[in-house]
Amino acid sequence: MKLKNEWPKYYKKDVVTHYCPGCGHGIVHRLIAELLEEMDLGKKTIGVNPAGCAVLAYKYFDFDMIESAHGRGTALATGIKRTRPDLFVLSYQGDGDLSAIGTAETIHSASRGELFTLVFINNAVYGMTGGQMAPTSVIGQKTTTSPLGRNPKYDGHPLHITDIIATFPGVAYAERTAVNSPKAIRKTKKALKKAFQTQLDESGYSVVEILSPCPTNWKMNTIDSCHWIDDVLAKEFPLGVLTDKRGGQ
Ligand code: SF4
């Protein structure tokens, strides 16, 4: 469906972004706002925003949002969706929030097959707090807390939390995408639409993990950040559908 206006209805106008140049958050925000308009969901949506760079997401989205404590987004989304199953509920979280401090809530919400949708931004680093190593940082990745590169001997291996989520029977749809090229952005929008429809159909838990550039903490320019997703990050976290049990698939 074509948008009636160039500016998505559920994305606030004239608000100056706090995201860094080249950051993927703004792209994903726009995709969400476009879909809420196209699918006529904006008036019944409650979004949960996280601790991390997206802590101010409510400044941009023009629908109801609630701020979660660090890592607890999926617990909060569970409460909202169970209390008001008629609403459309999104939890928007980054990798530090979701796969470090929020691991327990994330895994258990998936094991219960909760009926909200999780939008998971994976940029392989703690963004807001200054570029520390995250559970998703890749082997050899230099961060402020792994200046010589992530060493699996001391730091362990990257955590593939969406792959774990996808193993639960109550998870109907899980896909990993990226936003580092126009083609990848179009695929991400399609994946988000499928996830949103999964919630509307009450088929089960739905999640889209999105590999997203963080030029600031990767210490790269925007173009190199986009290449790094293809050349490095997507090798560790391959793109594609992780599970699809919608409609008995
Ligand atoms: S630190 Fe990284 S994730 Fe955070 S706003 Fe800047 S580019 Fe985006």
Boltz pocket constraint, residues with backbone or C-beta under 6 A from the ligand:
constraints:
  - pocket:
      binder: B
      contacts: [[A, 18], [A, 19], [A, 20], [A, 21], [A, 22], [A, 23], [A, 24], [A, 25], [A, 53], [A, 123], [A, 127], [A, 128], [A, 213], [A, 214], [A, 215], [A, 216], [A, 217]]
      max_distance: 6.0
